[in-house]
């Protein structure tokens, strides 16, 4: 069996990923299988269900694209050679539709060029038949763990954006100054308001942002800046 290496190495992460299988099944982590061979779909479904995972089966990429990504942590097991649109085509269509899901390619006729294309497109693994069941399960567990982490990150950012949206314009301006480490009296001078007013708005801003310390607020500000929501000070 030939196999393309994954970065970071799968072997370095499998042990920690295994620990999370139970909690993932409790939240109905889902493996999506796309293969035009019904017997292979059924075989893979039995394998994944045997370890407590939910399974969705499709015979083609367009079927899955119409359904969309499940709400639970998801990993996609995708056959490279499909009728009409290949697995690589499906990968590109998912990217174009901004449907982000870890992909494991399986094939009975792989080659280096094909595997390189898949990995460049963001696949986490490329397995050539016959592969060991445990190897596939390890790859799926890795993909589910990564998707869970990305979803958690997306949710945290969404919550942070909601908090920031609740701030008044003046609170946002003060947040900008505070995150830069400026003192209340410096902020008051720059904004042309009293130091007491700054303290009041600063307290309200910290409460709304749920920031327990200045370093935590600075991290929030950096996160918002990276997301294109930079608190701006008036000039």
N, C-alpha and C positions, 0 to 999 in steps of 0.2 A: 504494500500500500504506500502510495506517495502522499505527502502532506506538506503544506506550505506553513512555515513558521509564522506565529502571531506575535505582534508586539503590543503590550508587554507579553512575555512568554506565558502561555497557558499554564505550564507546570508550576509557575510561581504563584498562581492565583487559585488553582483548583481547590486546595485545601481549605482556604477561607470561604470559597464559594459554596462548598458542600454544606457548611454549617447553616446556610441560609435557606436550604431547600424546604424545610418544614414550614417556615414562616411564609415563604412564597406561595406554597400550595394553599395555605390558609387564606390568602388574598387572591386565590384563583389565578396564579400566574399561567400564562397561556403560550403554548407552542403552536405556531401556524405552520402547516405543512403544505407545500405546493408541489405536486408531482402528478403527471398525467397517468401514471400507472396505479390503478386502484389497489392492487395487492400490496404495493409498497406503502401507499398511504395508510392502509389498514394496519400493516406491520408496525409502522412508525407510531401510529396512534396507540396501539397496544403497549409499545415500549414506554412511551411518555406517560400514559395513564397508570402504568405499573408503579411509577414513582410519585404519583399524586398530582400530576400536572393536567390542566385543562388542554384540550386539543381542538383546533379548527382545521378542517381539511378542505383543500381546493385543488381542482384539476388544472387550473390555469391562473396566470397572473391577473388578467382582467377581473376574474371573479373576486379575488382578494381586494383589488383596488376599489371595486364597487362597495365592498363591505367596510373597508377602512381599518385602521389600527384599533385593536381592542383597548378598553380602558385600563385593564390590568397590565402589569409588567409582561412583556411579550418578546419572544424570539422567533425568528422566521427560519425554517428549514426549507431550502429552495433547490429544486433540481435544476441543473444547468441547462439540460436539453429538454425544452418543452416545445410542443407544436405551436406554430405561428410566432409567438414572442418567446425568445429564450429567457433563461433565468437572468442573464446579464441585462437583457432588455427590461425585465421586470425591476431589477435593481435600479436602473437609470430612471424608470418611470416613477418609482417610489421617491427617489431623490428629487425629481422635478415637481412632484406633488407635495414635497416637504413632509413626507411620512417617514419618520425616523424610527427604524427598528433594527436591532442587531440581526445580521444575516449569516447563516451557515449554508454554504453551498455543498451539495453532494452530487457526484457524477460517476458514471462508469466509464467515461471517455475523456478524462481531463488531460490538459497539457499545460506546460509552463506559461504560455502566453495567456491562456484563459484564466489561470489562477492569479496571474499578476493583475489582469484587468479587474477581477473580482475583489482582490485585496485593495487595489487603488481606489475602488469604488466604496470602500468602507466595510467590506465583509470581515467578520471576526475569525472565520475558519473556512477552509476549502478541503473537503474530504473526498477521497477517491475510493469507490467500492472495490473490494470489500473492506469495510472499516469495522473496528470493534465497537460494540454497542456502548461500552463504558466511555470510549473516546467521544462518541456523539453526545452522550449524556453530560459529560464534563463540559463540552463546548456549549451545550444548551444552558447548563447551570451558570456558566460564565456570562453568556448573553443576557440571561434573565437578571442576574445581579447587576450588570451594567445598565440595563434598561431601567431597573428599579431606581438606581442611583441617579440617573438622568431625569427621571420623572420627579423624584424627590427634589432635585435641584430646580426643576421648572416650577414646582409648586412653591418652593421657598421664594423664588424670584417673583412669582405672581403675588404672593402675600406681601412682599416688600414693596412692590409697586402700588398695591392697594393702600398700604400705610402712607406712602409718600403722597399719593393722590388726595389723601384726607387732610394734608397740611394746607394752611392758608399760604398765600404768596409771601407774607412776612416770615412765617415759620420756615418756609423753604429757604429763604434768604439767610436766615439765622443758622439754619442747618449747614449751609455752605460754609459760613464763617467758623462755626463750632468744629466742624469736621476738619478744618484746616488748623485747629489748635489755637484759635484766637481767643483772647480773654474777653469777658463781658464788657469791660470798659473800652476795649479797642473796638468791639462790635458796635457799641453805642455811639462812639465817635464817628465811625465810618457811616452809620445809618442815620445819624442825626437825631437819635432818640435817647431817652434816659436809660441809665444802667438798670434801673428797676424794671423798666419795660422789657429790656432784653432778657432779664432773668425770668419774667413771667412767660414770655413767648418761648424761651429756651426750655422751660419746664414742660410746657404744653407739647412742644415738638418732641422731646425725649419720650414723653408718655405715649404719644400717638405712634411713634416709631417703635415703641417697646424696646428702646435702647437702654441698657442698664449701666453703661459706662461710655466714656469718650472713645476708647479704642473700638468698641463694638459699633458705635455710630460711624466712625471713620470707615470701618469695613463695609457697612451698609451703603455709605456714600460711594465707595469704590465700586461696589456691585451695581449700583444704579448708574454710575458713570459708564461702566462697561456695557450696560444695556441701553445706553443712549438717553438716559434720564438724569442729566447732571443738574444738581441744584445750583442755580446761578445767583450770584450777588448782583444787585443793581449797581450801575455806574453813575 
